[in-house]
Amino acid sequence: MRVIPNKRAAAEPVPTSRTLDFRKRRSKPDIRKIRRVFILILEIAAVVFAAYLVISAFCTQVVMTEESMEPQLMAQDRLLIDRVIYRMKDPKQGDVVAFSSPGDLSGRYSVKRVVATPGQKVSIKGGVIYVDDKIYTAPAQTTTIRDAGLATSEITLGKDEYFLLGDNRDVSEDSRYTSVGNILKRQIRGKIWLDATPRHFGVVD
């Protein structure tokens, strides 16, 4: 019996063992490329974190809502607080500071100038401020004092207590009054270092 070859079948390619080899190895990942991407991500995260720390430490903003520091600082001026400096050293006489008033639950900061520091004695007589029996001269222009308040009698500051006054004495609610009194260091949030208001831009003394 004669067998006629199937030409169609002969034309189809015969699978080889190579096309059926499911154990073919995949290409290895580029370890160096993955490492570079990982390092780049870490660098970006570090820069973002550093920027956050700088902004938090030196760019916390407070707005003057009163006239108690005029003419040095005007109402509605935007001020930047250095929140780091007093972790390294104590506030000193003449510093302009932001602090939380006792009993104020609004979360707003008040801004005043440090006149006397822990252990010092302060009094106001005839409109003149005396610190340890010596006349105190503010580093900035101030107005006269008509109301000595609590400082009519000599005040001796205790541990961590500070006596603060506004430069615009007669409109300032400060350590002369029982509503504020002596301020503890933990109530001081930082030093005012920059007036960021365009028309008054400059370092605060």
C-alpha positions as CSV (number, residue, x, y, z in Angstrom):
1,M,0.0,0.0,0.0
2,R,1.4,3.4,-1.0
3,V,1.5,6.1,1.6
4,I,1.1,9.6,0.4
5,P,3.1,12.1,2.6
6,N,1.2,14.9,4.3
7,K,2.8,18.0,2.8
8,R,0.9,20.3,5.2
9,A,2.2,18.6,8.2
10,A,5.7,18.6,6.8
11,A,5.6,22.3,6.3
12,E,4.8,23.1,10.0
13,P,7.8,23.6,12.2
14,V,8.5,21.0,14.6
15,P,8.8,22.3,18.2
16,T,12.2,21.9,19.5
17,S,13.3,21.3,23.0
18,R,14.6,24.9,23.2
19,T,11.1,26.5,22.7
20,L,9.7,24.2,25.4
21,D,12.4,25.0,27.9
22,F,10.4,26.7,30.7
23,R,13.5,26.7,32.9
24,K,15.1,29.5,31.0
25,R,16.8,31.9,33.4
26,R,15.5,35.4,33.8
27,S,17.9,38.3,33.7
28,K,19.3,39.4,37.1
29,P,18.2,42.8,38.5
30,D,20.7,45.6,38.3
31,I,21.8,45.9,41.9
32,R,23.8,49.1,41.2
33,K,20.7,50.8,39.7
34,I,18.5,49.8,42.6
35,R,21.1,51.1,45.1
36,R,21.4,54.4,43.3
37,V,17.6,54.9,43.4
38,F,17.5,54.0,47.1
39,I,20.3,56.5,47.9
40,L,18.5,59.2,45.9
41,I,15.3,58.6,47.9
42,L,17.2,58.8,51.2
43,E,18.9,62.1,50.1
44,I,15.5,63.6,49.2
45,A,14.0,62.5,52.6
46,A,17.0,64.0,54.4
47,V,16.7,67.3,52.6
48,V,12.9,67.5,53.3
49,F,13.5,66.6,57.0
50,A,16.3,69.2,57.3
51,A,14.1,71.9,55.7
52,Y,11.3,71.0,58.2
53,L,13.7,71.4,61.1
54,V,15.0,74.8,59.9
55,I,11.4,76.1,59.3
56,S,10.2,74.8,62.7
57,A,13.3,76.2,64.5
58,F,13.7,79.6,62.9
59,C,10.6,80.4,60.9
60,T,7.7,80.0,63.3
61,Q,5.7,83.1,62.9
62,V,3.8,85.4,65.3
63,V,1.8,88.4,64.4
64,M,1.8,91.5,66.6
65,T,-1.8,92.1,67.6
66,E,-1.2,95.1,69.8
67,E,0.8,98.3,70.0
68,S,2.8,97.4,73.1
69,M,6.2,97.2,71.3
70,E,6.0,100.4,69.2
71,P,7.9,102.1,67.8
72,Q,10.3,99.1,67.4
73,L,7.6,96.6,66.4
74,M,4.3,97.8,64.9
75,A,0.8,96.2,65.2
76,Q,0.3,93.6,62.4
77,D,4.0,93.1,61.9
78,R,4.9,89.5,61.2
79,L,7.8,88.3,63.4
80,L,9.9,85.1,63.2
81,I,10.8,83.2,66.4
82,D,14.1,81.5,67.1
83,R,12.9,78.5,69.1
84,V,16.3,76.9,69.5
85,I,18.5,79.5,71.1
86,Y,17.0,79.2,74.6
87,R,17.6,75.5,74.7
88,M,21.4,76.3,74.6
89,K,21.4,79.4,76.8
90,D,19.1,81.5,79.0
91,P,17.2,84.6,77.9
92,K,19.2,87.8,78.6
93,Q,18.4,91.3,79.5
94,G,17.2,93.2,76.4
95,D,16.0,90.2,74.4
96,V,12.6,90.5,72.7
97,V,10.8,87.3,73.4
98,A,7.5,85.5,72.5
99,F,5.8,83.9,75.5
100,S,2.5,82.3,76.6
101,S,0.7,84.4,79.1
102,P,-0.5,82.6,82.3
103,G,-4.1,81.5,81.9
104,D,-4.3,82.4,78.2
105,L,-5.9,79.3,76.5
106,S,-6.0,80.9,73.1
107,G,-2.6,79.6,72.1
108,R,-1.5,83.1,71.0
109,Y,1.9,84.4,71.9
110,S,2.6,87.8,73.5
111,V,5.8,89.8,72.7
112,K,7.7,91.8,75.2
113,R,11.3,92.7,76.2
114,V,13.3,91.1,79.0
115,V,14.2,93.7,81.6
116,A,15.3,91.6,84.5
117,T,16.5,88.0,84.8
118,P,16.4,85.3,87.6
119,G,17.8,86.6,91.0
120,Q,17.7,90.2,90.0
121,K,15.8,93.0,91.8
122,V,13.6,95.3,89.8
123,S,11.6,98.4,90.7
124,I,10.1,101.5,89.0
125,K,10.4,104.9,90.7
126,G,9.5,108.2,89.1
127,G,9.1,106.6,85.7
128,V,12.6,105.1,85.9
129,I,13.4,101.4,85.9
130,Y,16.0,100.2,88.4
131,V,17.5,96.7,88.1
132,D,19.8,95.8,91.1
133,D,19.6,99.5,92.1
134,K,21.0,100.6,88.8
135,I,19.1,102.5,86.1
136,Y,18.0,100.2,83.3
137,T,18.3,101.6,79.7
138,A,16.5,99.7,77.0
139,P,18.4,99.0,73.8
140,A,15.6,100.4,71.8
141,Q,13.5,103.6,71.9
142,T,10.8,103.4,74.6
143,T,8.1,105.6,76.0
144,T,7.9,106.9,79.5
145,I,6.4,105.0,82.4
146,R,3.4,106.5,84.2
147,D,2.1,103.4,85.9
148,A,4.7,101.3,87.9
149,G,2.1,98.7,88.8
150,L,3.6,95.9,90.9
151,A,7.1,97.3,90.5
152,T,6.2,100.2,92.8
153,S,7.7,98.0,95.4
154,E,11.0,96.2,94.7
155,I,10.5,92.8,93.2
156,T,13.1,90.0,93.6
157,L,12.9,87.5,90.8
158,G,13.0,83.8,91.8
159,K,14.6,80.9,90.0
160,D,13.6,80.9,86.3
161,E,11.6,84.1,86.6
162,Y,11.8,87.0,84.2
163,F,10.4,90.5,84.4
164,L,9.1,91.6,81.0
165,L,8.0,95.0,79.7
166,G,6.6,96.4,76.4
167,D,8.6,99.2,74.8
168,N,5.4,101.2,74.6
169,R,5.0,101.3,78.3
170,D,1.6,102.9,78.9
171,V,-0.3,100.6,76.5
172,S,1.5,97.4,77.5
173,E,0.1,94.7,79.7
174,D,3.2,93.1,81.1
175,S,5.0,92.0,84.3
176,R,3.8,95.1,86.1
177,Y,0.3,93.7,86.3
178,T,-1.1,90.6,88.1
179,S,-2.7,89.4,84.8
180,V,0.9,88.7,83.5
181,G,3.3,88.9,86.4
182,N,6.8,87.3,86.3
183,I,7.2,84.9,83.4
184,L,8.9,81.5,83.9
185,K,11.4,80.3,81.4
186,R,9.2,77.4,80.3
187,Q,6.6,80.0,79.2
188,I,9.1,81.7,76.9
189,R,8.7,80.1,73.4
190,G,11.7,81.8,71.8
191,K,13.5,84.9,70.8
192,I,12.1,87.3,68.2
193,W,14.9,87.7,65.7
194,L,13.4,89.0,62.5
195,D,10.6,91.3,61.4
196,A,9.5,89.7,58.2
197,T,7.0,92.5,57.3
198,P,8.1,94.0,54.0
199,R,7.8,97.6,55.1
200,H,9.6,97.0,58.3
201,F,11.9,94.1,57.3
202,G,15.0,93.7,59.4
203,V,16.7,92.0,62.4
204,V,15.1,92.7,65.7
205,D,17.3,94.1,68.4
